[in-house]
């Protein structure tokens, strides 16, 4: 039985936090790089609606910290979305150290990670790829904005 089967959408799962996370990431206008551990993490973020306007999602897997850091520049904002397990925390710490060694690295934005952490605690998940299971129950961000807009063109 998966976590999703245990937590039906009618529970107190804070989907608003997940929607806020997606909206925040998609609204960043500055050059941004979002770093995850692997390809399945990228697929999961895309499944919940992450579409960066001016940036890219990079997978850490298979790259040395130095090569990954080389691929990041030039950006204004860096979002580290490594898993919330011990390995992810260790990678996050090492990557932050590597980025701080370099002059002119972008600002590491902790807010998206903080949002996702709140959601992950409530959903009892630890890995970014697990968020994909919620893609079918969160409204698409575009639809949310369409439904709240009082002006409709004819």
HELIX and SHEET records of a PDB file:
HELIX    1   1 UNK A    3  UNK A    6  1                                   4    
HELIX    2   2 UNK A   15  UNK A   27  1                                  13    
HELIX    3   3 UNK A   39  UNK A   47  1                                   9    
HELIX    4   4 UNK A   65  UNK A   72  1                                   8    
HELIX    5   5 UNK A   86  UNK A  101  1                                  16    
HELIX    6   6 UNK A  111  UNK A  123  1                                  13    
HELIX    7   7 UNK A  128  UNK A  134  5                                   7    
HELIX    8   8 UNK A  141  UNK A  148  1                                   8    
SHEET    1   A 4 UNK A  55  UNK A  59  0                                        
SHEET    2   A 4 UNK A  32  UNK A  36  1                                        
SHEET    3   A 4 UNK A  77  UNK A  80  1                                        
SHEET    4   A 4 UNK A 107  UNK A 108  1                                        
END                                                                             
